[in-house]
Amino acid sequence: MNDQLCTRQVCFIMSAYSAAGKLLMMPAVLSYYCAGDLWLPALALYALQTAAVWAAAYASSKTDKTFFALAEGALGKVAGKLLSWLFAAFFLLACVLPVLEQKLFVQSIFYDTIPSLVTFLPFFVFSVYVGAKGIRNAGRVADIVMPLFFAAFAALVIMSVGESDMSALQPVLVSSSPSRLFSGARFSLYNFADGAVMLMFMGRFAYKKGDAAKITLSYAASALAVLLFLALFYSIFSSLAPDRYFAVGQIAVFFPALSLVGRVDLVAVYAVELCMLFALALYIRLAVACVCGALGKEQTKGRNVRPAAAVASLAMNVLLLAAAIIFNNSYLVVQEVFGRYLWCVYLAFAFVLPAVAATAARFARGARA
């Protein structure tokens, strides 16, 4: 298969890529709704999402079919094609809010004197190219990005831990009501598409005994890293945390050495940002793979991109660019729409469907013993 991965690459993607996107706006959002209890809705979402990732990995242990081939076998060819189009639309939707966040982040942290749209236009050129390259290429990139990301993440944690005061997280369940905890989880749900990502890897790596545990533990390790980051973030900024957007670029600003050597923390922030961009481009890759699958076209042949994949990647990036232009000054409006109305879409695709796939794979004809 042109899009074959290995288990190591799946683990890297499900750890580094899944963690990177959650370090940008989710800490401020959870702080706004839950104050010092921000880690509680994150823990609940991560527990459910870890179960969903395990379910998709378990499905891979029971069949060597892709998710869409499994659906075709159970529901018919039309249903399989329809699911491919729906997942393509889902992954494109999953790019919209992160693209707006990245645009604001690039302007705020790196290019605060240049209009944000101008500085962010190169991303779409990058995304057109990367999005058409196929899932196998994403695995190769993850081999490079994963150690870079966790080295940068560790550097930011080390620089920030000395300025933290964990007493800001106490007492538990006093500063927020159950309704605010639920609101925090709902408005953060757009960060959790990992179960749907793992579904796309079904049938795209050679499953060996114990791989489901390896993948699940890799994802759980990244969950612990993000929970640590959330705790550090609030313990540093406390009541100011809801107004400290782009947490990954803010968390180390009080490191004492920065007053002598300048913002060396931005080196680590750049490294994390690189991982964020590849994680965002992964959604484009998966959407393109879904479109090519629905059309019965190859995405890549050897190292060459096929025309269908190139056209699909270009079309999706044009749509994302249009969204970035239309909502250039309306990030909070889009965030409100995602939090109030579109959270159920993420719940269905990233939480419910992996469980359905695991059940279907368990009883599918030709399933592994």
Secondary structure, 3 states (H helix, E strand, C coil): CCCCECHHHHHHHHHHHHHHHHHCCHHHHHHHHHHHHCHHHHHHHHHHHHHHHHHHHHHHHHCCCCHHHHHHHHHCHHHHHHHHHHHHHHHHHHHHHHHHHHHHHHHHHHCCCCCHHHHHHHHHHHHHHHHCCCHHHHHHHHHHHHHHHHHHHHHHHHHHHCCCCHHHHCCCCCCCCHHHHHHHHHHHHHHCCHHHHHHHCCCCECCCCCHHHHHHHHHHHHHHHHHHHHHHHHHHHHHHHHHCCCHHHHCCCCCCCHHHHCCCHHHHHHHHHHHHHHHHHHHHHHHHHHHHHHHCCCCEECCEECHHHHHHHHHHHHHHHHHHHHCCCCHHHHHHHHHHHHHHHHHHHHHHHHHHHHHHHHHCCCCCC
